């Protein structure tokens, strides 16, 4: 019942080296980059709020004279 089409896509190489001789480590690194860039947006998990590094950079606003100046500064 197999006509060769079902496994054909799986048998094709994901990457093809056309010039040079990359090491196994270089090919593995390239494959990781390609696979992470092709991952659908819906599957990527958003970082939780506590992991947001910009929270640590912002200072709390204090009321008083000149407070408007510090509202735009990191």
PyMOL Python script that loads the backbone (N, CA, C, O; Angstrom):
from pymol import cmd

cmd.read_pdbstr("""\
ATOM      1  N   UNK A   1       0.814  -1.188   0.000  1.00  0.00           N
ATOM      2  CA  UNK A   1       0.000   0.000   0.000  1.00  0.00           C
ATOM      3  C   UNK A   1       0.866   1.263   0.000  1.00  0.00           C
ATOM      4  O   UNK A   1       0.349   2.376  -0.088  1.00  0.00           O
ATOM      5  N   UNK A   2       2.163   1.084   0.098  1.00  0.00           N
ATOM      6  CA  UNK A   2       3.055   2.230   0.087  1.00  0.00           C
ATOM      7  C   UNK A   2       3.505   2.508  -1.341  1.00  0.00           C
ATOM      8  O   UNK A   2       3.971   1.611  -2.043  1.00  0.00           O
ATOM      9  N   UNK A   3       3.363   3.735  -1.752  1.00  0.00           N
ATOM     10  CA  UNK A   3       3.778   4.092  -3.108  1.00  0.00           C
ATOM     11  C   UNK A   3       5.045   4.939  -3.119  1.00  0.00           C
ATOM     12  O   UNK A   3       5.446   5.442  -4.168  1.00  0.00           O
ATOM     13  N   UNK A   4       5.673   5.098  -1.963  1.00  0.00           N
ATOM     14  CA  UNK A   4       6.916   5.846  -1.885  1.00  0.00           C
ATOM     15  C   UNK A   4       6.740   7.320  -1.595  1.00  0.00           C
ATOM     16  O   UNK A   4       7.722   8.009  -1.319  1.00  0.00           O
ATOM     17  N   UNK A   5       5.519   7.826  -1.650  1.00  0.00           N
ATOM     18  CA  UNK A   5       5.304   9.249  -1.405  1.00  0.00           C
ATOM     19  C   UNK A   5       5.234   9.572   0.079  1.00  0.00           C
ATOM     20  O   UNK A   5       5.664  10.647   0.497  1.00  0.00           O
ATOM     21  N   UNK A   6       4.705   8.665   0.876  1.00  0.00           N
ATOM     22  CA  UNK A   6       4.530   8.944   2.299  1.00  0.00           C
ATOM     23  C   UNK A   6       5.864   9.103   3.001  1.00  0.00           C
ATOM     24  O   UNK A   6       6.023  10.011   3.817  1.00  0.00           O
ATOM     25  N   UNK A   7       6.822   8.247   2.706  1.00  0.00           N
ATOM     26  CA  UNK A   7       8.119   8.325   3.361  1.00  0.00           C
ATOM     27  C   UNK A   7       9.099   9.196   2.615  1.00  0.00           C
ATOM     28  O   UNK A   7      10.201   9.443   3.106  1.00  0.00           O
ATOM     29  N   UNK A   8       8.728   9.670   1.438  1.00  0.00           N
ATOM     30  CA  UNK A   8       9.643  10.458   0.627  1.00  0.00           C
ATOM     31  C   UNK A   8      10.074  11.744   1.289  1.00  0.00           C
ATOM     32  O   UNK A   8      11.247  12.110   1.221  1.00  0.00           O
ATOM     33  N   UNK A   9       9.154  12.438   1.927  1.00  0.00           N
ATOM     34  CA  UNK A   9       9.498  13.694   2.591  1.00  0.00           C
ATOM     35  C   UNK A   9      10.391  13.437   3.789  1.00  0.00           C
ATOM     36  O   UNK A   9      11.254  14.253   4.112  1.00  0.00           O
ATOM     37  N   UNK A  10      10.189  12.306   4.450  1.00  0.00           N
ATOM     38  CA  UNK A  10      10.987  11.991   5.622  1.00  0.00           C
ATOM     39  C   UNK A  10      12.393  11.548   5.244  1.00  0.00           C
ATOM     40  O   UNK A  10      13.327  11.712   6.029  1.00  0.00           O
ATOM     41  N   UNK A  11      12.550  10.990   4.056  1.00  0.00           N
ATOM     42  CA  UNK A  11      13.845  10.484   3.624  1.00  0.00           C
ATOM     43  C   UNK A  11      14.742  11.579   3.059  1.00  0.00           C
ATOM     44  O   UNK A  11      15.955  11.395   2.960  1.00  0.00           O
ATOM     45  N   UNK A  12      14.165  12.705   2.693  1.00  0.00           N
ATOM     46  CA  UNK A  12      14.961  13.808   2.153  1.00  0.00           C
ATOM     47  C   UNK A  12      15.786  14.436   3.266  1.00  0.00           C
ATOM     48  O   UNK A  12      15.310  14.532   4.397  1.00  0.00           O
ATOM     49  N   UNK A  13      17.009  14.865   2.976  1.00  0.00           N
ATOM     50  CA  UNK A  13      17.811  15.545   3.997  1.00  0.00           C
ATOM     51  C   UNK A  13      17.248  16.935   4.287  1.00  0.00           C
ATOM     52  O   UNK A  13      16.726  17.608   3.398  1.00  0.00           O
ATOM     53  N   UNK A  14      17.364  17.344   5.535  1.00  0.00           N
ATOM     54  CA  UNK A  14      16.892  18.672   5.930  1.00  0.00           C
ATOM     55  C   UNK A  14      17.854  19.733   5.417  1.00  0.00           C
ATOM     56  O   UNK A  14      17.427  20.788   4.949  1.00  0.00           O
ATOM     57  N   UNK A  15      19.145  19.458   5.503  1.00  0.00           N
ATOM     58  CA  UNK A  15      20.176  20.380   5.035  1.00  0.00           C
ATOM     59  C   UNK A  15      21.076  19.650   4.047  1.00  0.00           C
ATOM     60  O   UNK A  15      21.225  18.430   4.100  1.00  0.00           O
ATOM     61  N   UNK A  16      21.671  20.423   3.147  1.00  0.00           N
ATOM     62  CA  UNK A  16      22.603  19.845   2.187  1.00  0.00           C
ATOM     63  C   UNK A  16      23.834  20.735   2.153  1.00  0.00           C
ATOM     64  O   UNK A  16      23.719  21.947   1.968  1.00  0.00           O
ATOM     65  N   UNK A  17      25.005  20.150   2.330  1.00  0.00           N
ATOM     66  CA  UNK A  17      26.265  20.891   2.284  1.00  0.00           C
ATOM     67  C   UNK A  17      26.719  20.927   0.833  1.00  0.00           C
ATOM     68  O   UNK A  17      26.913  19.886   0.204  1.00  0.00           O
ATOM     69  N   UNK A  18      26.885  22.133   0.310  1.00  0.00           N
ATOM     70  CA  UNK A  18      27.287  22.269  -1.090  1.00  0.00           C
ATOM     71  C   UNK A  18      28.763  22.632  -1.237  1.00  0.00           C
ATOM     72  O   UNK A  18      29.331  22.485  -2.320  1.00  0.00           O
ATOM     73  N   UNK A  19      29.381  23.097  -0.174  1.00  0.00           N
ATOM     74  CA  UNK A  19      30.782  23.461  -0.248  1.00  0.00           C
ATOM     75  C   UNK A  19      31.401  23.342   1.137  1.00  0.00           C
ATOM     76  O   UNK A  19      30.765  23.692   2.130  1.00  0.00           O
ATOM     77  N   UNK A  20      32.616  22.858   1.215  1.00  0.00           N
ATOM     78  CA  UNK A  20      33.317  22.740   2.484  1.00  0.00           C
ATOM     79  C   UNK A  20      33.013  21.430   3.185  1.00  0.00           C
ATOM     80  O   UNK A  20      32.250  20.601   2.690  1.00  0.00           O
ATOM     81  N   UNK A  21      33.626  21.262   4.345  1.00  0.00           N
ATOM     82  CA  UNK A  21      33.435  20.053   5.144  1.00  0.00           C
ATOM     83  C   UNK A  21      33.160  20.447   6.591  1.00  0.00           C
ATOM     84  O   UNK A  21      34.083  20.460   7.405  1.00  0.00           O
ATOM     85  N   UNK A  22      31.921  20.766   6.926  1.00  0.00           N
ATOM     86  CA  UNK A  22      31.613  21.153   8.307  1.00  0.00           C
ATOM     87  C   UNK A  22      31.726  19.957   9.247  1.00  0.00           C
ATOM     88  O   UNK A  22      31.511  18.813   8.849  1.00  0.00           O
ATOM     89  N   UNK A  23      32.064  20.243  10.493  1.00  0.00           N
ATOM     90  CA  UNK A  23      32.148  19.190  11.502  1.00  0.00           C
ATOM     91  C   UNK A  23      30.745  18.818  11.956  1.00  0.00           C
ATOM     92  O   UNK A  23      29.773  19.510  11.654  1.00  0.00           O
ATOM     93  N   UNK A  24      30.659  17.716  12.685  1.00  0.00           N
ATOM     94  CA  UNK A  24      29.360  17.295  13.215  1.00  0.00           C
ATOM     95  C   UNK A  24      28.784  18.345  14.155  1.00  0.00           C
ATOM     96  O   UNK A  24      27.573  18.569  14.170  1.00  0.00           O
ATOM     97  N   UNK A  25      29.649  18.995  14.942  1.00  0.00           N
ATOM     98  CA  UNK A  25      29.181  20.034  15.867  1.00  0.00           C
ATOM     99  C   UNK A  25      28.619  21.237  15.114  1.00  0.00           C
ATOM    100  O   UNK A  25      27.596  21.795  15.512  1.00  0.00           O
ATOM    101  N   UNK A  26      29.277  21.637  14.035  1.00  0.00           N
ATOM    102  CA  UNK A  26      28.791  22.767  13.248  1.00  0.00           C
ATOM    103  C   UNK A  26      27.446  22.450  12.592  1.00  0.00           C
ATOM    104  O   UNK A  26      26.557  23.300  12.549  1.00  0.00           O
ATOM    105  N   UNK A  27      27.302  21.237  12.087  1.00  0.00           N
ATOM    106  CA  UNK A  27      26.022  20.846  11.488  1.00  0.00           C
ATOM    107  C   UNK A  27      24.916  20.792  12.528  1.00  0.00           C
ATOM    108  O   UNK A  27      23.784  21.195  12.260  1.00  0.00           O
ATOM    109  N   UNK A  28      25.245  20.290  13.722  1.00  0.00           N
ATOM    110  CA  UNK A  28      24.240  20.222  14.788  1.00  0.00           C
ATOM    111  C   UNK A  28      23.795  21.620  15.196  1.00  0.00           C
ATOM    112  O   UNK A  28      22.605  21.853  15.406  1.00  0.00           O
ATOM    113  N   UNK A  29      24.742  22.558  15.310  1.00  0.00           N
ATOM    114  CA  UNK A  29      24.396  23.930  15.682  1.00  0.00           C
ATOM    115  C   UNK A  29      23.518  24.573  14.609  1.00  0.00           C
ATOM    116  O   UNK A  29      22.550  25.261  14.933  1.00  0.00           O
ATOM    117  N   UNK A  30      23.844  24.359  13.360  1.00  0.00           N
ATOM    118  CA  UNK A  30      23.048  24.918  12.269  1.00  0.00           C
ATOM    119  C   UNK A  30      21.647  24.322  12.253  1.00  0.00           C
ATOM    120  O   UNK A  30      20.670  25.036  12.028  1.00  0.00           O
ATOM    121  N   UNK A  31      21.545  23.035  12.486  1.00  0.00           N
ATOM    122  CA  UNK A  31      20.241  22.379  12.498  1.00  0.00           C
ATOM    123  C   UNK A  31      19.365  22.906  13.629  1.00  0.00           C
ATOM    124  O   UNK A  31      18.161  23.088  13.449  1.00  0.00           O
ATOM    125  N   UNK A  32      19.961  23.150  14.788  1.00  0.00           N
ATOM    126  CA  UNK A  32      19.197  23.701  15.914  1.00  0.00           C
ATOM    127  C   UNK A  32      18.662  25.084  15.562  1.00  0.00           C
ATOM    128  O   UNK A  32      17.503  25.390  15.845  1.00  0.00           O
ATOM    129  N   UNK A  33      19.486  25.912  14.955  1.00  0.00           N
ATOM    130  CA  UNK A  33      19.052  27.262  14.580  1.00  0.00           C
ATOM    131  C   UNK A  33      17.922  27.198  13.558  1.00  0.00           C
ATOM    132  O   UNK A  33      16.928  27.913  13.688  1.00  0.00           O
ATOM    133  N   UNK A  34      18.063  26.363  12.560  1.00  0.00           N
ATOM    134  CA  UNK A  34      17.033  26.262  11.519  1.00  0.00           C
ATOM    135  C   UNK A  34      15.726  25.752  12.105  1.00  0.00           C
ATOM    136  O   UNK A  34      14.661  26.287  11.796  1.00  0.00           O
ATOM    137  N   UNK A  35      15.790  24.731  12.944  1.00  0.00           N
ATOM    138  CA  UNK A  35      14.565  24.164  13.504  1.00  0.00           C
ATOM    139  C   UNK A  35      13.877  25.116  14.473  1.00  0.00           C
ATOM    140  O   UNK A  35      12.648  25.138  14.533  1.00  0.00           O
ATOM    141  N   UNK A  36      14.630  25.902  15.232  1.00  0.00           N
ATOM    142  CA  UNK A  36      13.984  26.841  16.150  1.00  0.00           C
ATOM    143  C   UNK A  36      13.381  28.021  15.396  1.00  0.00           C
ATOM    144  O   UNK A  36      12.381  28.586  15.841  1.00  0.00           O
ATOM    145  N   UNK A  37      13.964  28.402  14.274  1.00  0.00           N
ATOM    146  CA  UNK A  37      13.413  29.510  13.492  1.00  0.00           C
ATOM    147  C   UNK A  37      12.156  29.096  12.735  1.00  0.00           C
ATOM    148  O   UNK A  37      11.332  29.950  12.407  1.00  0.00           O
ATOM    149  N   UNK A  38      11.992  27.811  12.452  1.00  0.00           N
ATOM    150  CA  UNK A  38      10.822  27.354  11.714  1.00  0.00           C
ATOM    151  C   UNK A  38       9.702  26.898  12.634  1.00  0.00           C
ATOM    152  O   UNK A  38       8.648  26.476  12.158  1.00  0.00           O
ATOM    153  N   UNK A  39       9.911  26.974  13.939  1.00  0.00           N
ATOM    154  CA  UNK A  39       8.876  26.572  14.894  1.00  0.00           C
ATOM    155  C   UNK A  39       7.721  27.566  14.824  1.00  0.00           C
ATOM    156  O   UNK A  39       7.957  28.774  14.850  1.00  0.00           O
ATOM    157  N   UNK A  40       6.493  27.098  14.737  1.00  0.00           N
ATOM    158  CA  UNK A  40       5.351  28.019  14.674  1.00  0.00           C
ATOM    159  C   UNK A  40       5.257  28.906  15.917  1.00  0.00           C
ATOM    160  O   UNK A  40       5.586  28.477  17.023  1.00  0.00           O
ATOM    161  N   UNK A  41       4.811  30.132  15.724  1.00  0.00           N
ATOM    162  CA  UNK A  41       4.680  31.093  16.826  1.00  0.00           C
ATOM    163  C   UNK A  41       3.775  30.556  17.918  1.00  0.00           C
ATOM    164  O   UNK A  41       4.025  30.806  19.097  1.00  0.00           O
ATOM    165  N   UNK A  42       2.740  29.833  17.562  1.00  0.00           N
ATOM    166  CA  UNK A  42       1.781  29.347  18.554  1.00  0.00           C
ATOM    167  C   UNK A  42       2.420  28.359  19.518  1.00  0.00           C
ATOM    168  O   UNK A  42       1.969  28.230  20.656  1.00  0.00           O
ATOM    169  N   UNK A  43       3.459  27.664  19.084  1.00  0.00           N
ATOM    170  CA  UNK A  43       4.088  26.681  19.951  1.00  0.00           C
ATOM    171  C   UNK A  43       5.125  27.300  20.877  1.00  0.00           C
ATOM    172  O   UNK A  43       5.504  26.689  21.877  1.00  0.00           O
ATOM    173  N   UNK A  44       5.583  28.486  20.562  1.00  0.00           N
ATOM    174  CA  UNK A  44       6.565  29.140  21.430  1.00  0.00           C
ATOM    175  C   UNK A  44       5.872  29.613  22.689  1.00  0.00           C
ATOM    176  O   UNK A  44       4.794  30.203  22.630  1.00  0.00           O
ATOM    177  N   UNK A  45       6.484  29.357  23.810  1.00  0.00           N
ATOM    178  CA  UNK A  45       5.880  29.730  25.077  1.00  0.00           C
ATOM    179  C   UNK A  45       6.350  31.131  25.471  1.00  0.00           C
ATOM    180  O   UNK A  45       7.544  31.425  25.426  1.00  0.00           O
ATOM    181  N   UNK A  46       5.427  31.971  25.848  1.00  0.00           N
ATOM    182  CA  UNK A  46       5.766  33.329  26.278  1.00  0.00           C
ATOM    183  C   UNK A  46       6.424  33.280  27.655  1.00  0.00           C
ATOM    184  O   UNK A  46       6.078  32.445  28.491  1.00  0.00           O
ATOM    185  N   UNK A  47       7.364  34.172  27.877  1.00  0.00           N
ATOM    186  CA  UNK A  47       8.038  34.226  29.170  1.00  0.00           C
ATOM    187  C   UNK A  47       7.065  34.718  30.232  1.00  0.00           C
ATOM    188  O   UNK A  47       6.289  35.639  29.976  1.00  0.00           O
ATOM    189  N   UNK A  48       7.093  34.123  31.411  1.00  0.00           N
ATOM    190  CA  UNK A  48       6.207  34.595  32.474  1.00  0.00           C
ATOM    191  C   UNK A  48       6.605  35.999  32.931  1.00  0.00           C
ATOM    192  O   UNK A  48       7.730  36.440  32.697  1.00  0.00           O
ATOM    193  N   UNK A  49       5.688  36.684  33.573  1.00  0.00           N
ATOM    194  CA  UNK A  49       5.928  38.056  33.997  1.00  0.00           C
ATOM    195  C   UNK A  49       7.100  38.214  34.945  1.00  0.00           C
ATOM    196  O   UNK A  49       7.793  39.232  34.911  1.00  0.00           O
ATOM    197  N   UNK A  50       7.333  37.211  35.797  1.00  0.00           N
ATOM    198  CA  UNK A  50       8.433  37.336  36.757  1.00  0.00           C
ATOM    199  C   UNK A  50       9.790  37.252  36.068  1.00  0.00           C
ATOM    200  O   UNK A  50      10.798  37.651  36.651  1.00  0.00           O
ATOM    201  N   UNK A  51       9.836  36.743  34.844  1.00  0.00           N
ATOM    202  CA  UNK A  51      11.099  36.630  34.128  1.00  0.00           C
ATOM    203  C   UNK A  51      11.403  37.878  33.300  1.00  0.00           C
ATOM    204  O   UNK A  51      12.444  37.940  32.646  1.00  0.00           O
ATOM    205  N   UNK A  52      10.528  38.856  33.317  1.00  0.00           N
ATOM    206  CA  UNK A  52      10.709  40.071  32.537  1.00  0.00           C
ATOM    207  C   UNK A  52      11.847  40.891  33.132  1.00  0.00           C
ATOM    208  O   UNK A  52      11.722  41.405  34.243  1.00  0.00           O
ATOM    209  N   UNK A  53      12.952  41.017  32.408  1.00  0.00           N
ATOM    210  CA  UNK A  53      14.137  41.713  32.917  1.00  0.00           C
ATOM    211  C   UNK A  53      13.941  43.228  32.973  1.00  0.00           C
ATOM    212  O   UNK A  53      14.656  43.909  33.708  1.00  0.00           O
ATOM    213  N   UNK A  54      13.001  43.760  32.224  1.00  0.00           N
ATOM    214  CA  UNK A  54      12.799  45.206  32.248  1.00  0.00           C
ATOM    215  C   UNK A  54      12.220  45.666  33.580  1.00  0.00           C
ATOM    216  O   UNK A  54      12.358  46.832  33.947  1.00  0.00           O
ATOM    217  N   UNK A  55      11.573  44.759  34.304  1.00  0.00           N
ATOM    218  CA  UNK A  55      11.051  45.139  35.623  1.00  0.00           C
ATOM    219  C   UNK A  55      12.179  45.559  36.557  1.00  0.00           C
ATOM    220  O   UNK A  55      12.019  46.487  37.349  1.00  0.00           O
ATOM    221  N   UNK A  56      13.312  44.882  36.466  1.00  0.00           N
ATOM    222  CA  UNK A  56      14.438  45.190  37.340  1.00  0.00           C
ATOM    223  C   UNK A  56      15.086  46.524  36.974  1.00  0.00           C
ATOM    224  O   UNK A  56      15.714  47.158  37.822  1.00  0.00           O
ATOM    225  N   UNK A  57      14.941  46.950  35.736  1.00  0.00           N
ATOM    226  CA  UNK A  57      15.563  48.196  35.297  1.00  0.00           C
ATOM    227  C   UNK A  57      14.761  49.433  35.680  1.00  0.00           C
ATOM    228  O   UNK A  57      15.326  50.513  35.851  1.00  0.00           O
ATOM    229  N   UNK A  58      13.471  49.281  35.813  1.00  0.00           N
ATOM    230  CA  UNK A  58      12.618  50.435  36.125  1.00  0.00           C
ATOM    231  C   UNK A  58      12.561  50.664  37.627  1.00  0.00           C
ATOM    232  O   UNK A  58      12.474  49.729  38.423  1.00  0.00           O
ATOM    233  N   UNK A  59      12.612  51.910  37.977  1.00  0.00           N
ATOM    234  CA  UNK A  59      12.476  52.275  39.394  1.00  0.00           C
ATOM    235  C   UNK A  59      11.044  52.706  39.647  1.00  0.00           C
ATOM    236  O   UNK A  59      10.384  53.224  38.747  1.00  0.00           O
ATOM    237  N   UNK A  60      10.561  52.499  40.851  1.00  0.00           N
ATOM    238  CA  UNK A  60       9.199  52.959  41.147  1.00  0.00           C
ATOM    239  C   UNK A  60       9.139  54.485  41.107  1.00  0.00           C
ATOM    240  O   UNK A  60      10.100  55.158  41.479  1.00  0.00           O
ATOM    241  N   UNK A  61       8.022  55.021  40.660  1.00  0.00           N
ATOM    242  CA  UNK A  61       7.844  56.471  40.574  1.00  0.00           C
ATOM    243  C   UNK A  61       7.532  57.038  41.954  1.00  0.00           C
ATOM    244  O   UNK A  61       6.734  56.485  42.712  1.00  0.00           O
ATOM    245  N   UNK A  62       8.169  58.132  42.248  1.00  0.00           N
ATOM    246  CA  UNK A  62       7.923  58.806  43.525  1.00  0.00           C
ATOM    247  C   UNK A  62       7.302  60.167  43.232  1.00  0.00           C
ATOM    248  O   UNK A  62       7.818  60.915  42.402  1.00  0.00           O
ATOM    249  N   UNK A  63       6.225  60.490  43.890  1.00  0.00           N
ATOM    250  CA  UNK A  63       5.611  61.794  43.661  1.00  0.00           C
ATOM    251  C   UNK A  63       6.493  62.908  44.215  1.00  0.00           C
ATOM    252  O   UNK A  63       7.283  62.700  45.135  1.00  0.00           O
ATOM    253  N   UNK A  64       6.340  64.081  43.637  1.00  0.00           N
ATOM    254  CA  UNK A  64       7.081  65.226  44.138  1.00  0.00           C
ATOM    255  C   UNK A  64       7.632  66.063  43.005  1.00  0.00           C
ATOM    256  O   UNK A  64       7.369  65.805  41.830  1.00  0.00           O
ATOM    257  N   UNK A  65       8.408  67.076  43.383  1.00  0.00           N
ATOM    258  CA  UNK A  65       8.979  67.981  42.395  1.00  0.00           C
ATOM    259  C   UNK A  65       9.971  67.226  41.513  1.00  0.00           C
ATOM    260  O   UNK A  65      10.830  66.500  42.015  1.00  0.00           O
ATOM    261  N   UNK A  66       9.849  67.398  40.220  1.00  0.00           N
ATOM    262  CA  UNK A  66      10.773  66.757  39.281  1.00  0.00           C
ATOM    263  C   UNK A  66      10.444  65.302  38.966  1.00  0.00           C
ATOM    264  O   UNK A  66      11.209  64.643  38.262  1.00  0.00           O
ATOM    265  N   UNK A  67       9.334  64.791  39.467  1.00  0.00           N
ATOM    266  CA  UNK A  67       8.983  63.391  39.213  1.00  0.00           C
ATOM    267  C   UNK A  67       8.724  63.138  37.735  1.00  0.00           C
ATOM    268  O   UNK A  67       8.952  62.033  37.243  1.00  0.00           O
ATOM    269  N   UNK A  68       8.253  64.145  37.034  1.00  0.00           N
ATOM    270  CA  UNK A  68       7.969  63.974  35.615  1.00  0.00           C
ATOM    271  C   UNK A  68       9.244  63.700  34.825  1.00  0.00           C
ATOM    272  O   UNK A  68       9.197  63.031  33.793  1.00  0.00           O
ATOM    273  N   UNK A  69      10.388  64.211  35.300  1.00  0.00           N
ATOM    274  CA  UNK A  69      11.651  63.975  34.599  1.00  0.00           C
ATOM    275  C   UNK A  69      12.075  62.517  34.688  1.00  0.00           C
ATOM    276  O   UNK A  69      12.570  61.949  33.715  1.00  0.00           O
ATOM    277  N   UNK A  70      11.884  61.922  35.838  1.00  0.00           N
ATOM    278  CA  UNK A  70      12.319  60.536  36.018  1.00  0.00           C
ATOM    279  C   UNK A  70      11.355  59.533  35.408  1.00  0.00           C
ATOM    280  O   UNK A  70      11.672  58.346  35.335  1.00  0.00           O
ATOM    281  N   UNK A  71      10.188  59.981  34.968  1.00  0.00           N
ATOM    282  CA  UNK A  71       9.219  59.041  34.412  1.00  0.00           C
ATOM    283  C   UNK A  71       9.682  58.455  33.083  1.00  0.00           C
ATOM    284  O   UNK A  71       9.237  57.370  32.708  1.00  0.00           O
ATOM    285  N   UNK A  72      10.559  59.143  32.367  1.00  0.00           N
ATOM    286  CA  UNK A  72      11.015  58.652  31.074  1.00  0.00           C
ATOM    287  C   UNK A  72      12.421  58.080  31.134  1.00  0.00           C
ATOM    288  O   UNK A  72      12.918  57.575  30.127  1.00  0.00           O
ATOM    289  N   UNK A  73      13.061  58.143  32.262  1.00  0.00           N
ATOM    290  CA  UNK A  73      14.424  57.641  32.384  1.00  0.00           C
ATOM    291  C   UNK A  73      14.415  56.213  32.918  1.00  0.00           C
ATOM    292  O   UNK A  73      13.550  55.854  33.717  1.00  0.00           O
ATOM    293  N   UNK A  74      15.369  55.402  32.482  1.00  0.00           N
ATOM    294  CA  UNK A  74      15.425  54.028  33.007  1.00  0.00           C
ATOM    295  C   UNK A  74      15.871  53.978  34.447  1.00  0.00           C
ATOM    296  O   UNK A  74      15.967  52.897  35.026  1.00  0.00           O
TER     297      UNK A  74
END
""", "prot")
cmd.dss("prot")
cmd.show_as("cartoon", "prot")
cmd.util.cbc("prot")
cmd.orient("prot")
